[in-house]
Amino acid sequence: MDHIGRIFRPPSEADSLLLQISVGCSHNKCSYCAMYEMDEQRFRIKPMATVAADIEEAARISAAGATIRRVFLCDGDALILPFDHLVHILEMLRDRIPTVRRVGIYGDARSILRKTPGELARLRELGLGIVYHGVESGDDVVLEQVVKGSTAEEAVTAAGRLREAGLRHSVMVMLGLGGIDRSAIHAARTAEILTAMDPPFVGALTTTVIPGTPLARLQEAGKFTLPDRWGLLEELRVLVRDSRFSRCRFDSNHASNYLPLSLNLPADRDKALAALDHVLATRDENSLRPDYLRGL
């Protein structure tokens, strides 16, 4: 397989074929992110011939007995690629690897809203099953500070468009992204946006300040301070308490988090709040993931 640079995928795509159809991220300005910092990861669409060759290689592996059920299309916001380009790739996957049951992709509000509901529905018909969307925060002040490139309102509109197209939506938010100064507002408005979006999947990650990023420079200058572990757990508690979902799998089990939770909301809300309240009241560090086991 032709993989350029470091390849990233959601935890739930651990067993998927990772098919890189673009390199890097078309936005690549978020102040906290160092995923696509290498020169070789400058954003570009990979040649169709290269992608086709990778699909043929995967088809041979599948025909030899290694059944491929899921495919994840890399890189950072591959949904930004032109509609016709994505159609051709999905058609090749359908024709050459008929065992594939679901294709996943990273997308953000910009890339989702560049596609019409009809185009998104057509991608679903061809096998696209889930879009992973880094919303990060519901606070427009925080989104502007971190140069997210989209607003809370656009994220809500994007969720509605995916729902209209019948596509599943997995949303990621970042604990601590507003720093100490906006911690309470960031948590409250993130709960509000999650309620408005009502996605079937939510993953809460903890902001990690990566050396060399603009966020790290702000921290060094004393202009950003990440909440401590208890402050981060207070934010998580607000999300669990105040977000209202029809039916959602809510996880905080990413490696960056101090307290891994896997919840079905709203059913598990009271149980989760009791666990969070106990940890916050007792400051029981034995209940937390130690720092040496945390990471991106």
C-alpha positions as CSV (number, residue, x, y, z in Angstrom):
1,M,0.0,0.0,0.0
2,D,1.2,3.5,-0.8
3,H,1.2,5.3,2.5
4,I,2.8,8.7,2.7
5,G,3.7,10.2,6.1
6,R,2.1,9.2,9.4
7,I,-1.3,7.6,9.0
8,F,-4.1,8.4,11.5
9,R,-7.4,6.7,11.9
10,P,-10.2,6.7,14.6
11,P,-9.9,4.0,17.3
12,S,-13.0,2.2,16.0
13,E,-11.3,1.7,12.6
14,A,-8.5,-0.4,14.1
15,D,-9.4,-3.4,11.9
16,S,-10.1,-1.5,8.8
17,L,-8.1,-1.4,5.5
18,L,-6.4,2.1,5.6
19,L,-6.7,3.4,2.0
20,Q,-4.9,6.8,1.7
21,I,-6.7,8.8,-1.0
22,S,-5.3,12.2,-0.1
23,V,-2.3,13.4,1.9
24,G,-2.5,15.7,4.8
25,C,-5.3,18.1,5.7
26,S,-6.7,20.8,3.4
27,H,-7.1,23.2,6.3
28,N,-4.1,22.2,8.5
29,K,-4.3,25.4,10.6
30,C,-5.8,24.2,13.9
31,S,-3.5,25.6,16.6
32,Y,-3.4,22.3,18.7
33,C,-2.7,19.9,15.8
34,A,0.6,18.5,14.7
35,M,-0.7,15.5,12.8
36,Y,0.3,16.7,9.4
37,E,3.3,18.8,10.1
38,M,5.9,17.0,7.9
39,D,6.8,18.5,4.6
40,E,5.8,15.3,2.8
41,Q,2.3,15.7,4.2
42,R,1.5,18.9,2.3
43,F,-2.1,18.5,1.3
44,R,-2.8,16.9,-2.1
45,I,-5.1,14.5,-3.8
46,K,-3.4,11.2,-4.6
47,P,-3.4,10.2,-8.3
48,M,-6.3,7.9,-9.1
49,A,-3.8,5.4,-10.6
50,T,-2.1,5.1,-7.2
51,V,-5.3,4.6,-5.4
52,A,-6.5,2.0,-7.9
53,A,-3.2,0.1,-7.5
54,D,-3.8,0.0,-3.7
55,I,-7.3,-1.3,-4.2
56,E,-6.0,-4.0,-6.5
57,E,-3.4,-5.0,-3.9
58,A,-6.1,-5.2,-1.3
59,A,-8.4,-7.2,-3.6
60,R,-5.6,-9.8,-4.1
61,I,-5.2,-10.0,-0.3
62,S,-8.9,-10.4,0.1
63,A,-9.2,-13.1,-2.6
64,A,-6.4,-15.0,-0.8
65,G,-8.6,-15.3,2.3
66,A,-8.0,-12.2,4.4
67,T,-11.6,-10.9,4.3
68,I,-11.9,-7.1,4.3
69,R,-15.1,-5.9,5.9
70,R,-14.2,-2.2,6.5
71,V,-12.2,0.5,4.8
72,F,-11.1,3.8,6.1
73,L,-10.3,6.6,3.6
74,C,-7.3,8.7,4.8
75,D,-6.1,11.4,5.3
76,G,-7.3,14.2,7.6
77,D,-10.4,15.5,5.8
78,A,-10.7,13.2,2.8
79,L,-14.4,14.1,2.4
80,I,-13.1,17.5,1.0
81,L,-12.2,15.6,-2.3
82,P,-14.5,16.3,-5.3
83,F,-17.7,14.3,-5.4
84,D,-16.9,12.5,-8.7
85,H,-13.5,11.5,-7.4
86,L,-15.0,9.9,-4.3
87,V,-17.7,8.2,-6.4
88,H,-15.0,6.6,-8.5
89,I,-13.1,5.3,-5.5
90,L,-16.2,3.9,-3.8
91,E,-17.2,2.2,-7.1
92,M,-13.8,0.6,-7.4
93,L,-14.0,-0.7,-3.8
94,R,-17.5,-2.1,-4.4
95,D,-16.5,-3.8,-7.6
96,R,-13.1,-5.1,-6.6
97,I,-13.6,-6.0,-2.9
98,P,-17.3,-7.0,-2.6
99,T,-16.8,-8.2,1.0
100,V,-16.6,-4.5,2.2
101,R,-19.6,-3.6,4.3
102,R,-18.7,-0.1,5.4
103,V,-16.4,2.7,4.4
104,G,-15.4,5.5,6.9
105,I,-13.9,8.9,6.3
106,Y,-12.8,12.0,8.2
107,G,-14.8,15.1,7.4
108,D,-15.4,18.5,9.0
109,A,-18.1,21.1,8.6
110,R,-16.4,22.6,5.6
111,S,-16.1,19.4,3.7
112,I,-19.6,18.1,4.6
113,L,-21.3,21.4,3.6
114,R,-19.5,21.4,0.2
115,K,-21.5,18.3,-0.6
116,T,-25.3,18.5,-1.4
117,P,-27.6,16.2,0.5
118,G,-28.1,14.3,-2.8
119,E,-24.4,13.9,-3.2
120,L,-23.9,12.6,0.3
121,A,-26.8,10.2,-0.2
122,R,-25.2,8.9,-3.3
123,L,-21.9,8.3,-1.4
124,R,-23.9,6.4,1.2
125,E,-25.5,4.2,-1.6
126,L,-22.0,3.4,-2.8
127,G,-20.8,2.2,0.6
128,L,-19.8,5.3,2.7
129,G,-21.2,4.5,6.1
130,I,-19.8,6.9,8.6
131,V,-18.2,10.4,8.8
132,Y,-15.9,11.2,11.7
133,H,-16.1,14.9,12.5
134,G,-13.8,16.8,14.8
135,V,-16.2,19.4,16.2
136,E,-13.9,20.1,19.2
137,S,-16.0,22.8,20.9
138,G,-19.4,24.4,20.8
139,D,-17.9,27.8,21.8
140,D,-17.3,30.0,18.8
141,V,-14.7,32.0,20.8
142,V,-12.7,28.9,21.3
143,L,-13.2,27.8,17.7
144,E,-11.8,31.1,16.5
145,Q,-8.9,31.0,19.0
146,V,-7.8,27.6,17.7
147,V,-8.4,28.5,14.1
148,K,-10.8,25.7,13.5
149,G,-12.1,27.2,10.3
150,S,-15.8,26.6,11.0
151,T,-18.4,27.7,13.5
152,A,-20.7,25.9,15.9
153,E,-23.7,26.8,13.7
154,E,-22.0,25.2,10.7
155,A,-21.3,22.1,12.7
156,V,-25.0,21.8,13.5
157,T,-26.0,22.3,9.9
158,A,-23.5,19.7,8.8
159,A,-25.0,17.2,11.3
160,G,-28.4,17.8,9.8
161,R,-27.1,17.3,6.3
162,L,-25.5,13.9,7.2
163,R,-28.7,12.9,8.9
164,E,-30.7,13.8,5.8
165,A,-28.4,11.7,3.7
166,G,-28.7,8.7,6.0
167,L,-25.0,8.8,7.0
168,R,-23.9,7.9,10.5
169,H,-22.0,10.7,12.3
170,S,-19.2,10.3,14.9
171,V,-18.3,13.5,16.7
172,M,-15.1,14.3,18.5
173,V,-14.8,17.0,21.2
174,M,-11.8,18.2,23.2
175,L,-11.8,18.6,26.9
176,G,-9.7,21.6,28.0
177,L,-9.5,23.3,24.7
178,G,-10.7,26.6,26.1
179,G,-8.1,26.6,28.8
180,I,-8.8,27.6,32.3
181,D,-10.3,31.0,31.2
182,R,-13.1,29.5,29.2
183,S,-13.4,26.1,30.7
184,A,-16.9,26.4,32.0
185,I,-18.3,28.2,28.9
186,H,-16.5,25.7,26.6
187,A,-18.1,22.7,28.4
188,A,-21.5,24.3,28.6
189,R,-21.6,25.3,24.9
190,T,-20.1,22.0,23.8
191,A,-23.0,20.2,25.6
192,E,-25.4,22.5,23.8
193,I,-23.9,21.8,20.4
194,L,-23.9,18.0,21.1
195,T,-27.6,18.3,22.0
196,A,-28.4,20.2,18.8
197,M,-26.4,17.8,16.6
198,D,-27.7,14.6,18.4
199,P,-25.1,12.3,16.8
200,P,-25.1,8.5,17.4
201,F,-21.4,8.5,18.5
202,V,-19.4,11.0,20.5
203,G,-15.8,10.7,21.6
204,A,-14.4,13.1,24.2
205,L,-10.6,13.6,24.0
206,T,-8.3,15.5,26.3
207,T,-6.4,18.4,24.8
208,T,-2.7,17.6,24.7
209,V,-0.3,20.5,24.1
210,I,2.1,19.4,21.5
211,P,5.5,21.1,21.4
212,G,6.0,23.3,18.4
213,T,2.3,24.0,17.8
214,P,0.8,27.5,18.1
215,L,-1.0,26.4,21.2
216,A,2.3,25.4,22.8
217,R,3.7,28.8,22.0
218,L,0.6,30.4,23.7
219,Q,1.2,28.2,26.7
220,E,4.9,29.2,26.9
221,A,3.9,32.8,26.7
222,G,1.5,32.4,29.6
223,K,-1.6,33.0,27.4
224,F,-3.0,29.5,27.7
225,T,-3.3,27.2,30.7
226,L,-4.8,23.7,30.4
227,P,-7.1,22.8,33.3
228,D,-5.7,20.3,35.7
229,R,-7.1,16.7,35.7
230,W,-9.9,17.6,38.1
231,G,-10.9,20.6,35.9
232,L,-10.9,18.4,32.9
233,L,-13.1,15.9,34.7
234,E,-15.5,18.7,35.7
235,E,-15.8,19.5,31.9
236,L,-16.5,15.8,31.2
237,R,-19.2,15.8,33.9
238,V,-20.9,18.8,32.3
239,L,-21.0,17.0,28.9
240,V,-22.4,13.8,30.4
241,R,-25.0,15.8,32.6
242,D,-26.2,18.4,30.1
243,S,-25.9,16.8,26.6
244,R,-29.3,15.4,25.5
245,F,-29.2,12.6,23.0
246,S,-31.8,10.4,21.3
247,R,-29.4,7.5,21.5
248,C,-25.7,7.9,21.7
249,R,-22.6,5.8,22.4
250,F,-20.5,8.3,24.4
251,D,-16.8,7.4,25.0
252,S,-14.0,9.0,26.9
253,N,-11.7,6.0,26.5
254,H,-9.2,7.7,24.2
255,A,-5.6,7.3,25.4
256,S,-5.4,11.1,26.2
257,N,-8.1,10.9,28.9
258,Y,-7.8,10.5,32.7
259,L,-11.0,8.6,33.2
260,P,-12.1,6.1,30.5
261,L,-15.9,5.8,30.2
262,S,-18.0,4.0,27.7
263,L,-21.6,5.0,28.0
264,N,-24.9,4.5,26.3
265,L,-26.7,7.8,26.8
266,P,-29.1,8.7,28.1
267,A,-29.5,5.2,29.8
268,D,-26.1,5.4,31.6
269,R,-26.2,9.1,32.6
270,D,-27.0,8.6,36.3
271,K,-24.4,5.8,36.8
272,A,-21.7,7.9,35.0
273,L,-22.5,11.0,37.1
274,A,-22.2,9.0,40.3
275,A,-18.8,7.7,39.2
276,L,-17.6,11.2,38.3
277,D,-18.9,12.7,41.5
278,H,-17.1,10.1,43.5
279,V,-13.8,10.7,41.8
280,L,-14.2,14.5,42.0
281,A,-15.2,14.4,45.7
282,T,-12.5,12.0,46.8
283,R,-9.7,13.2,44.4
284,D,-8.9,9.5,44.1
285,E,-5.9,9.4,41.8
286,N,-6.0,5.6,41.8
287,S,-9.2,5.9,39.7
288,L,-7.4,7.8,37.0
289,R,-5.2,6.6,34.1
290,P,-1.6,7.5,35.1
291,D,0.2,10.1,33.0
292,Y,2.7,7.5,31.6
293,L,-0.2,5.6,30.0
294,R,-1.7,8.7,28.5
295,G,-0.9,10.0,25.0
296,L,-2.2,10.9,21.6
